[in-house]
Amino acid sequence: MLNSGPMETPSASDSVERLWKTARYLPQTVRLLGTRYRTLFLAHAQRCRPRGDAAVVADALAFADFLSKQERVGLLAPERTALRRDERALRRRFRLRRDGDAVEAIEKWKILQWLRL
């Protein structure tokens, strides 16, 4: 009999769902990357587990970090500019916290969370 509990590894449909949710927070980047966005995001999704109340924002920030640190991903100047703009807009309000492959976005105005109290 099959176990009906949650699976440990994320399925491809979960990654695609994350892709569309994250796209809302990176509109300029997604527009300029076009069809490459899906391929790049799915590569990122294999290495990252967002968690917390703002998991989608954490995923978007982690994806922006992934793109900016990947030397093999050849982004054109307008794509890099769009990525920086989208990331800057998110970082005004959120801070990214990493714990291995898990990422979490914490709102900066929540001072007690920010100070980890």
C-alpha positions in Angstrom: 0.0 0.0 0.0 1.3 3.5 -0.9 2.0 6.0 1.8 -0.3 9.0 1.4 1.9 11.3 3.5 3.8 14.3 2.0 6.8 13.4 -0.2 10.2 14.6 0.8 11.4 15.7 -2.6 9.5 18.5 -4.4 7.8 17.4 -7.6 8.1 19.1 -11.0 4.5 20.5 -10.6 5.6 22.1 -7.3 8.5 23.8 -9.0 6.3 25.1 -11.8 3.8 26.5 -9.2 6.7 28.2 -7.5 7.9 29.6 -10.8 4.6 31.3 -11.5 4.2 32.6 -7.9 7.7 34.0 -7.9 7.2 35.7 -11.3 4.9 38.2 -9.7 7.8 39.6 -7.6 10.3 39.8 -10.5 8.2 41.3 -13.3 10.9 43.1 -15.3 13.3 40.2 -15.1 10.7 37.7 -16.2 9.7 39.9 -19.1 13.2 40.3 -20.4 14.3 36.7 -19.8 11.3 35.4 -21.7 11.4 31.6 -22.3 14.8 31.3 -20.5 13.1 32.2 -17.2 11.5 28.8 -16.9 14.7 26.9 -17.5 16.7 29.1 -15.2 14.1 29.0 -12.4 13.8 25.2 -12.5 17.5 24.9 -12.1 17.3 27.2 -9.1 14.3 25.4 -7.6 16.3 22.1 -7.4 18.8 23.7 -5.0 16.5 25.9 -2.8 13.7 25.3 -0.3 11.7 28.4 0.6 9.9 28.5 3.9 8.1 30.8 6.3 5.3 33.3 5.9 7.0 35.0 2.9 8.2 31.9 1.2 7.4 33.2 -2.3 9.4 36.4 -1.6 12.3 34.3 -0.3 12.2 32.2 -3.4 12.3 35.4 -5.6 15.3 36.8 -3.6 17.1 33.5 -3.7 16.5 33.2 -7.5 17.9 36.8 -8.0 21.0 35.8 -6.0 21.3 32.6 -8.1 21.2 34.6 -11.3 23.6 37.2 -10.2 26.2 34.7 -9.0 26.0 32.3 -12.0 28.9 33.1 -14.3 27.7 30.6 -16.9 24.4 32.3 -17.3 25.0 35.0 -19.9 22.6 37.8 -19.0 22.5 40.8 -21.3 23.0 44.3 -19.9 19.2 45.1 -19.9 18.5 41.7 -18.2 21.0 42.5 -15.4 19.6 46.0 -15.0 16.0 44.5 -14.7 17.3 41.9 -12.2 18.9 44.6 -10.0 15.8 46.7 -10.1 13.5 43.8 -9.1 15.9 42.7 -6.4 16.3 46.2 -5.0 12.5 46.6 -4.7 12.3 43.4 -2.7 15.3 44.1 -0.5 13.8 47.5 0.6 11.2 45.5 2.5 12.7 42.1 3.1 15.9 40.5 4.2 16.9 37.0 3.0 18.1 34.5 5.6 19.8 31.2 4.5 20.1 28.0 6.4 21.7 25.5 4.1 19.4 25.1 1.1 16.4 26.6 3.1 15.7 30.3 2.6 13.4 32.6 4.5 12.4 36.2 3.9 11.9 38.4 6.9 10.3 41.8 6.8 12.7 44.4 8.0 10.1 46.4 9.9 9.5 43.4 12.2 12.5 44.5 14.4 12.2 41.6 16.9 12.3 39.0 14.1 15.1 40.9 12.4 17.2 40.8 15.6 16.1 37.2 16.1 14.6 37.9 19.5 
